[in-house]
Every structure is written in structure tokens, then in C-alpha cells.
Amino acid sequence: MPENSESLEESCPSVSADAIVADHRRLVDYVGGGQDPDDPSDVLAMAMVLRIEKTVPPDRTALLTAAARAVALLCLDDRSAGDGPWASAMDEWCGARIRKIARRARGAQWAAAQEVPGVTAEEGVAWARAFVPGRVGDLDRRISRLQIGGTEVAGDLATEAPGAGVVLWTNPGLDMTVGKLAAQVGHASMLAAKLLTADEAVRWRLDECPLAVREATPDRWRRLLDADAAGTAVAVRDAGFTEIAPGSVTVIAEVIRKREQERR
């Protein structure tokens, strides 16, 4: 257990530092890859739902941030660790080819989605929910009937780096729908955990996984690719099933620490 874990748990008694450490270890050990099953219904995937109301749609940055945080919160949840009810599903999913599929919900659809096991994250007026992964063929009807398209919302991602913390940088050279990008930043939030120590992961989870989603400038993107090659950042490489070419780097996660920011 990390140092100061008892005091951390006191500040958020519903979350166990031991469980977070176990969940963090799973993400650190994750290597990706794996072969798809012959039957498409046997594919393991994490469903995500973005709340996009007609009357007051969310801002793009806030929605993507909520989506990424929802995935991170689920992956570092007590129920995903040890003998928790989600642990087996998370183990199987992380041992296969990682898939995420984002859908849109509003009104009663969104309310019904809250009844399906998962974690919801809020960012300002934006909401997103990530669900416990499982077979595509077994996806709850309340989720499977939701529309995959129609996720576009207004707003531009900022390009400046925050002062510190987890940052998910999107590729400036790729054009992706918000739904596609939500899945990509969700994957990046998982990979960002590889850049955290166990103690940092505990603190991050107890703080509700704060992070920033930004669009990299071309110059920064080149530096981030170099950082990924050096192991100081982690890139998401898409399998190319939808929208973009296989092997495309969609998002790069990095952790900016205050002392590093001071040197920039």
C-alpha cells in the first residue's frame, strides 16, 4: 500500500487504496493486442454513453473530458479489483483487444443508462458513463438500442498545456467524430495510469481522476511522438475498424508534473 494511504482513505472512505493499487497494477501490466474471436458477438468491448440533450448540448471539451474520466474512474473502481463484481470482466477485457464504443443518449434514455452497471462522470454540464465491459452480443438492450452516430457537439479544444496533471493530447492531423474521439481519450486515460506511480494513482483516483483534453499543435505532436518512443508518454494506436487508418496514433497521454512545467 502506498505511503499515507490511510489518511487518503479517510478523506474518501468509500474508496479503498488497496483496490486502487490493484487496479493500477492491471493497467500498468496491460500490453494490448490479442486476436478477435471468429464470432463478432464474442468481441469484448466497453460501451460508453455520452449525454447530448437537444436543448442544451454540452461543450466538446467538457464532454470528452467527462468521457475520459468515466473510463478512468471505472478502471480504478473498488468493484474492478480483487473479488469485486467487475474484476473478472475487467481482467478478460484487458487480456483481449481493447474495444470501446460510444453512443448518444438523452432524456429517458440517459436515465435508463444509469441503471446499467458502470460509472458516470460529470464535467461542468457534460455527462458521460462508461459501462463494465463484456461480450458485444450480451450488451444490455438499454444501451445497444442507443444511436452510435449523431455525437457531434460544438466547441474547439484548447492547445495550451495546463499547469500540471494528466493531459490527453489529440492528433491535430486526424478528423474524428466526437463519438470516436470519446473512445480514444477513454483509452488514453487508461494508458495514462502507466505514467503514474501507485501512490500517484491512489491520489488521482481519490481526486476523481482530474485530467485535461487538449489538441496538440504540429510541433508539440512531434515532441509527443518522441516522448512516446522514449517511454515518457503513451500513445493510443487505433486498430482502424472505423473512421481512420489502422495504426493511426489518435491521442497521446502525458503527465505534467509541476517541477517539469517550471523547466519548460
Buried (B, 14 or more C-beta within 10 A) or exposed (E): BBEEBEEBBEEBEEBBBBBBBBBBBBBBEBEEEEEBBEEEEEBBBBBBBBBBBEEEBBBBBBBBBBBBBBBBBBBBBBBBBEEBEBBEBBEEBBBBBBBBBBBBBBEEBBEBBEEBEBBBBBBEBBBBBBBBBBBBEEBBEBBEEBEEEBBEBEBEBEEEBBEBBBBBBBBBEBEBBBBBBBBBBBBBBBBBBBBBEBBBBBBBBBEBBEBBBBBBEEEBBEBBBEBBEEEEBBBBBBBEEEBBEEEBBBBBBBBBEEEEEEEE
